[in-house]
């Protein structure tokens, strides 16, 4: 057996003690500051934003727990105090029903992102410009609109669209993942397809797509994504509350993270940490409230 010089052994031991002390201090700090529970929906935009906020809160010394829920359950979790906050409230239109139900039981910290849009989306090559024209090509779309998770605000609005325009297409529920998979398959085969879509979303960076005109304005105009906190969070964890209140970014910044998450074997949490590390100038504004 080859023996290490005593001085080198001492240096290794000292390094181990320093690293161990640092880890212990970080753990103690997180335990002292407490744990923040964030709820979110499995939309690519909200996966991106929630993981970024997690990474920022962890940088500030908090433990963070994430729970993926349906939109309705997400709102209820924050209203009941089962979750501390969410950064995934689409207002004033998409989540209007949830806001009406529990708005008095939560704190609305305002918009964390401006410039969202909802609607029906088709490939650029599809010869349809308006929702009212869909019936004329119902057969080309296999008589269906490809939607996302049932109960989502976008799906509720699309049901209104079907009624308002008396569409002869069935709204098929699924998830954000199944919707983009169907869209990818159709485009690869140069087929027509109509899906429920929203901006910001990575699919607009990957494919040439267009929103169908909505002359009846059922989907409404541009929206914002808001941060919603449980009542009492400001008193319980004032610093975490201030960070959540200060969190605000652009569709372009969110798009960077969403595209990172589309890579093979992508880990949204690791990508969020990388983005936070690369954008400390932006993050410092959030940390400073």
Buried (B, 14 or more C-beta within 10 A) or exposed (E): EEEEEEEEEEEEEEEEEEEEEEEEEEEEEBEEBBBBBBBBBBBBBBBBBBBBBBBBBBBBBBBBEBBEBBBBBBBBBBBEBBBBBBBBBBBEBBBBBBBEBBBEBBBEBEBBBEBBBBBBBBBEEBEBEEBBEBEEBBEBBBEBBBBBBEEBBBBBBBEEBBEBBEBEBEBBBBBBEBBBEBBBEBBEEEBBBBBBBBBBBBBBEBBEBBBBBBEEEBBBEEBBBBBBBBEEBBEEBEBBBBBBBBBBBEBEBBBBBBBBBBEEEEEBBEBBBBBBEEBEEBBEEBBEE
